[in-house]
Amino acid sequence: MKTVMMIFSALIILLAFWIYSHAGIFDKKTMNDLGPALFPRMVAMGLIGLSLLQLFVCYRDTKSTYRVSEVFDKRVLFPLIGMGLAVFYVAGLMVVGYLIATTLFVAAMLWFLQMRKPLNVTVIAIATSGIIYWLFEKILIVPLPRGKFF
Amino acid sequence: MENILAGLQQLVQPTVLMVLVFGVGGGIAIGSLPGLTATMGVALLLPFTYGMPPVMGLVLLTSIYIGAIYGGSISAITIKTPGTPAAAATILDGFELAKKGEVGKALSMSTIASFTGGIISTLMLITISPILAKVSLYFSAPEYFALAVFGLSIIAGISGKSPLKGLISGFLGLFIASVGLDPVTSYPRFTFQSIHLMSGFNLIPVLIGLFAVSEAFVSMEKIMAKSQVITLKIKSQLISVTEFLQVLPTMLRSAFIGTFMGIIPGAGADIAAFVAYNEGKRFSKQPEKYGTGILEGVAAPEAGNNGVTGGALVPLLTLGIPGDAVAAVLLGALIIQGLQPGPMLFHEQAPVVYAMFIGMILANIVMLVMGLSGIRLFTKVTLVPKNILTPIILALCVVGAYAMQNSIVDVIIMLSFGVFGYFLQKMEIPLSPMVLAIILGPMAEINLRRSLLMFEGNLSFLWSRPIVVAFLMVGVLTFISAFIRYYRDINGRGIERDDRISQ
């Protein structure tokens, strides 16, 4: 945990420095107003202070270890694959639309999450996308993503 | 008395009562679906009221409002996806209760607390609305700034084991909230010349991403690690009378907080829920248990957010100033029906107004009945194996994110925050402070700068206005007490590692 938190704190400090310097170009002010850069700069200073404090706390912490595997072990691979599937799903929404993309995504996710009965996978995938589509598009008249081709 | 009887006569018609029941049921359904807010539900059904008599139209819209605010808690508790922003605070203890197998208790607590909040705020609306309306007149930019600072001070209290990590999360939320056009000068900040970021990050996709999508990724890890279907065993369904009596003071306090917050224009149910949660924790005999799954932690935000339903109508009906976004839509409904909000409304259209009030009381009763009888159905969601539920939740999340602005960019934002939220959870960095900061950051910034403009750059508004001083003092005390409690816990008991995520 210590290593991970220290790296995270360092990244936050870098982000804060970037926020502070980038805010320098927001120079539009009105009379008696302190300008659009004020708040982001206050936030950046707060982030720097808190992250330095967090680095100090990590250094003094005797209960955690420096092992990265304490936080990120091989099990993190599964959510990473899930994230990849989700990215393909969002891309699919833009190409084939909600109905087809969701059916394929749900089927792929069920298979990935160890459901191995093809009939169950097919039925659940089609039912999920069909019910959501009917409920939102037809009943609530809330449009769903439409793809380029469908 | 005459007006009440006249109102009752207009209300107790079979068609009006049917519309009321339909409104509550529809509102609960809309509120429980992620991405469909109470405002959206009321706005969607507003056109249907054009041809209705005034009482029927207003009863329909207020019933949807009441049902939707409660409905958000159902998905918040069962699948950690707040159906409405107002239910974001309910996740803190509601979902933890569900993980313990006490989803029925959490849902029944939410229903009863929502009913309590709704009834108390409606009674206050009926009896003392002209007096309460005067409170809203005392609120200007400095008071709103102080209220936002007070709300932000709650971050320390909802940060769980590490207020420091909670503050980092909160400050990241403040940065996220500053993306977009500057509210005073309209200068684009951190937009990278993208038109999609000009209006900043929409709250709904961020909420859904941080809570629901990140939780889905955490679930994947647990599902694959155990290599078997994970289901919960449901313990009991309803809270006991003893539990109800123990939680009653918290519910009453939160209902008053919600009513008060509703009276202040711009302070919506989401803010009321967090403030009520924090105050519930402050007055609790076991504040350290908040966040671990206790009934008080569900009762407080739910009574608070439903307390807003009556409070938001106080400035609307008495002054013509909507108390929140839904009230703004209701203002449109009133005008469509030929009713002019303001002091004269209670004299010229008294039967219609009182019919609406009694309708709200009935709507809360119908919500209580529907909510309690629907618990068996709602709890079945938690019995669905996680490996089936997770992809369904993700499919629903996409709809929720897309529905607000019909924009695929919102879906991308939701997914990005979902990934971000997952990694924050792995590092035991709490997400609620970030959400609270995203909600309150703009309010704090806009009103600070407006105050400076009003006072010509002078900071004297911070100590010369009594309401400002009161809020700032309570905010500072809240902040300090959270840290004192944290350091007392460390020195007294030592830090225990939270193994929930790493199991």
Interface residues (C-beta under 8 A of the other chain):
Chain A: M1 V4 M5 F8 I12 L15 I19 H22 A23 F26 K28 K29 T30 M31 N32 D33 L34 G35 P36 L38 F39 P40 V43 A44 G46 L47 L50 S51 L53 Q54 V57 K63 S64 E70 V71 F72 D73 R75 V76 F78 P79 I81 G82 M83 A86 V87 Y89 V90 L93 M94 Y98 T102 F105 V106 M109 L110 L113 Q114 M115 I124 T128 S129 I132 F136 L140 I141 V142 P143 L144 P145
Chain B: I30 L36 L44 L164 K165 L167 I168 F171 L172 L174 F175 S178 D182 V184 T185 Y187 R189 F190 V213 A216 F217 V218 M220 E221 I223 M224 A225 S227 K386 N387 I388 T390 P391 I392 L394 A395 L396 V398 V399 Y402 A403 N406 I408 V411 I412 L415 G418 V419 Y422 K426 M427 E428 I429 G441 E445 L448 R449 L452 L453 E456 G457 G494 I495 R497 S502
